[in-house]
Amino acid sequence: MNIIITGRHLELTQENKNFIEEKTHSRFVNFESRLHNVGIVIIQEKLVIKSECTITSDFGDFFASAEEELLEVSVEHVLTKAVTEIKKKHDKIIDHK
């Protein structure tokens, strides 16, 4: 699994990047072999932090976004949404067979 972390309109510290990487690995541990690329973009918009997550996997492509006041909370929400989407698709594939 390749993780790409980008910041727009804000400078991401190494501490922030490590936090995002650790959270991403812990959330996607069950699907790690099926995921190819995970792109996370953190955007500063006035007083709001917007997080976007784009995932390329064997199940297809997924996108999730979340807006919060804190970077950590925004990352948590976007990863939760992305995991939910992947689980839905995975369950659809498994139930269909």
C-alpha positions as CSV (number, residue, x, y, z in Angstrom):
1,M,0.0,0.0,0.0
2,N,1.5,3.3,-1.1
3,I,0.4,6.3,0.9
4,I,0.8,9.9,-0.5
5,I,0.2,12.8,1.9
6,T,-0.2,16.3,0.5
7,G,-0.9,19.6,2.1
8,R,-2.6,22.6,0.4
9,H,-2.4,26.1,1.8
10,L,-0.7,24.7,4.9
11,E,2.7,23.2,5.8
12,L,2.5,19.7,7.1
13,T,5.1,18.9,9.7
14,Q,6.8,15.5,9.9
15,E,4.8,14.9,13.1
16,N,1.5,15.4,11.2
17,K,2.6,13.2,8.4
18,N,3.6,10.4,10.8
19,F,0.2,10.7,12.6
20,I,-1.7,10.5,9.3
21,E,0.4,7.5,8.1
22,E,0.0,5.6,11.4
23,K,-3.8,6.2,11.3
24,T,-4.0,5.1,7.7
25,H,-2.1,1.9,8.3
26,S,-4.2,1.0,11.4
27,R,-7.5,1.7,9.7
28,F,-6.7,-0.3,6.5
29,V,-4.9,-3.2,8.1
30,N,-7.6,-5.7,7.0
31,F,-7.6,-4.5,3.4
32,E,-3.9,-3.7,3.1
33,S,-3.1,-6.4,0.5
34,R,-6.0,-5.2,-1.7
35,L,-5.2,-1.5,-1.6
36,H,-2.7,0.0,-4.1
37,N,-2.6,3.7,-3.6
38,V,-4.0,5.9,-0.8
39,G,-3.8,9.6,-1.4
40,I,-4.6,12.0,1.4
41,V,-4.9,15.7,0.8
42,I,-5.2,18.2,3.7
43,I,-6.5,21.6,2.7
44,Q,-6.6,24.7,4.9
45,E,-9.7,26.8,4.2
46,K,-9.9,29.8,6.6
47,L,-10.6,28.2,10.0
48,V,-11.6,24.8,8.7
49,I,-9.3,21.8,7.8
50,K,-10.7,19.7,4.9
51,S,-9.3,16.2,4.4
52,E,-9.8,14.3,1.1
53,C,-8.9,10.6,0.7
54,T,-8.6,8.9,-2.7
55,I,-8.1,5.2,-2.8
56,T,-7.2,2.8,-5.7
57,S,-7.8,-0.8,-4.9
58,D,-8.9,-4.2,-6.3
59,F,-12.5,-3.3,-5.4
60,G,-12.4,-0.1,-7.4
61,D,-11.7,3.6,-6.7
62,F,-13.0,5.3,-3.6
63,F,-13.2,9.0,-2.5
64,A,-14.1,10.5,0.9
65,S,-13.9,14.0,2.3
66,A,-14.5,15.6,5.7
67,E,-14.3,19.1,7.2
68,E,-13.4,19.8,10.8
69,E,-11.7,22.4,12.8
70,L,-8.8,20.2,13.9
71,L,-6.5,18.2,11.6
72,E,-6.6,15.1,13.7
73,V,-10.4,14.9,13.9
74,S,-10.7,15.6,10.1
75,V,-8.3,12.8,9.3
76,E,-10.1,10.4,11.6
77,H,-13.5,11.2,10.0
78,V,-12.2,10.9,6.4
79,L,-10.6,7.5,7.1
80,T,-13.7,6.3,8.8
81,K,-15.8,7.3,5.8
82,A,-13.3,5.6,3.4
83,V,-13.3,2.3,5.5
84,T,-17.1,2.3,5.5
85,E,-17.2,2.7,1.7
86,I,-14.7,-0.1,1.2
87,K,-16.5,-2.4,3.6
88,K,-19.8,-1.8,1.8
89,K,-18.2,-2.7,-1.6
90,H,-16.5,-5.7,-0.1
91,D,-19.7,-7.0,1.4
92,K,-21.5,-6.5,-1.9
93,I,-18.9,-8.6,-3.7
94,I,-18.9,-11.3,-1.1
95,D,-22.7,-11.5,-0.8
96,H,-23.1,-11.6,-4.6
97,K,-21.1,-14.8,-4.9
